[in-house]
Structures are given as structure tokens and as C-alpha cells.
Amino acid sequence: MTHSDQTNLPPKTCSIERLITMESDIEKVLNGEKTATRRNGRYADIGEIMELKGQSFIINNVYIQTLGELTDEHARHEGFQTVEEYKQSILSYHPRMPWLPTMTVWVHEFSPVNA
């Protein structure tokens, strides 16, 4: 996956502080089990820094993906073993949300900032 051209990204729909808010997801990030998150909008710019419990993470890439493009490898970056496990987790948070292969999401990939 190549880095997106920052100039072609639409304006952010939310702030980076809202990118990862669930305690279970924060713990996965801090433990190195989660290196990406998908949202229905764009929450961060490439190069922006996300702070979680005193640790800094840099946004490495931001791009659009359809749910139908998800692979087990993508799910592992989200902290799950399989797409099905990831899907069931998302649907448990958003019970009325349809899971449509054509639905697009914003992928935010990140890594720890080495001090």
C-alpha cells in the first residue's frame, strides 16, 4: 500500500482525538496488537500524532477501502485474527449497521513514535 497524496484527501470529518476511544482498542494499540483503525470518516492527516495514555503514535497512511476488500491480514492490523471476527466486533458496537461489501471506510495506519 502506498502513501496517499495528502493534497488529494478531503477535509477531516472528525479530530484525531476521536480516532481510537474504546478502552479495549486503546489497550490493543499500546500492546502493539493494533496498527490500523477503520472509521466512517477521515479523522487524521498523514504525519499527525495521536496520543494514547502518554504514548505517541504517528499516522503513516490514510486511504479509502471497501469492506469487501478486507482480508484477514487487514483484520490482524485491527487486532483481530480474521475478517469475520473483526466484522462481529464492529456489528456488536453498531448493531443496526449493515455490513455491505461496497461500503467504504477510511483506513488510518499508525505506528509508535520512537522517543
C-alpha positions in Angstrom: 0.0 0.0 0.0 1.5 3.3 -1.0 1.1 6.6 0.9 -1.7 8.7 -0.3 -1.0 12.1 -1.7 -2.1 14.4 1.2 -3.3 17.1 -1.1 -5.9 14.8 -2.6 -7.5 13.9 0.7 -10.8 15.6 1.6 -11.1 17.7 4.8 -11.1 15.7 8.0 -14.6 14.9 9.4 -13.5 14.5 13.0 -10.4 15.1 15.1 -7.6 12.7 15.8 -8.5 12.6 19.5 -11.7 10.7 18.5 -9.8 8.1 16.3 -9.4 5.4 19.0 -11.6 5.9 22.1 -12.7 2.4 23.2 -10.6 1.1 26.1 -10.2 -2.4 24.6 -8.8 -0.8 21.3 -6.5 1.6 23.3 -5.0 -1.4 25.1 -4.5 -3.3 21.8 -2.7 -0.3 20.4 -0.5 0.1 23.5 0.3 -3.6 23.4 1.3 -3.5 19.7 -1.7 -5.6 18.6 -3.5 -2.9 16.7 -1.7 -0.8 14.0 -4.7 0.4 12.0 -8.3 1.5 12.5 -11.2 2.0 10.1 -13.7 4.8 10.6 -16.6 6.1 8.5 -14.8 9.4 8.1 -11.3 10.8 8.0 -10.0 11.6 11.5 -6.3 12.2 10.8 -3.7 13.5 8.4 -0.6 11.6 7.4 2.1 12.6 9.8 -0.3 13.7 12.6 0.5 12.5 16.1 -2.1 10.5 18.2 -1.6 10.5 21.9 -2.9 7.5 23.9 -2.2 7.3 27.7 1.1 9.2 27.3 2.4 7.3 24.3 2.6 8.9 20.9 1.7 7.2 17.6 2.3 8.7 14.1 -0.3 8.3 11.3 1.6 6.7 8.4 -1.2 6.3 5.9 -4.8 7.3 5.3 -6.9 5.8 2.5 -10.3 4.6 1.5 -11.2 0.9 1.3 -14.4 -1.1 0.9 -15.5 -3.6 3.4 -15.4 -6.2 0.6 -11.6 -5.6 0.2 -10.9 -6.6 3.8 -8.5 -9.6 4.2 -7.5 -11.5 7.3 -4.2 -9.5 7.2 -6.2 -6.3 7.5 -8.1 -7.8 10.4 -4.8 -8.6 12.1 -3.7 -5.0 11.9 -7.1 -4.1 13.6 -6.2 -6.6 16.4 -8.4 -9.5 15.3 -7.5 -12.9 13.7 -10.0 -12.9 10.9 -12.3 -10.6 8.9 -15.3 -12.4 10.4 -14.0 -11.8 14.0 -13.5 -8.1 13.1 -16.9 -7.9 11.5 -18.7 -9.4 14.5 -16.9 -6.9 16.8 -17.9 -3.9 14.7 -21.5 -5.1 14.4 -21.7 -5.6 18.2 -20.8 -1.8 18.6 -23.1 -0.8 15.8 -26.0 -3.3 15.9 -28.1 -1.6 13.2 -25.2 -1.0 10.8 -25.4 -3.1 7.6 -22.1 -4.8 6.6 -22.1 -4.2 2.9 -19.1 -5.2 0.7 -19.4 -1.9 -1.2 -19.4 0.3 1.9 -16.3 2.5 2.1 -14.3 3.2 5.2 -11.3 5.4 5.9 -8.2 3.3 6.9 -5.8 5.0 9.3 -2.5 3.2 9.7 -0.2 4.2 12.5 3.0 3.2 14.4 4.6 4.2 17.7 6.8 7.3 17.7 10.2 6.2 18.9 11.5 8.6 21.6 
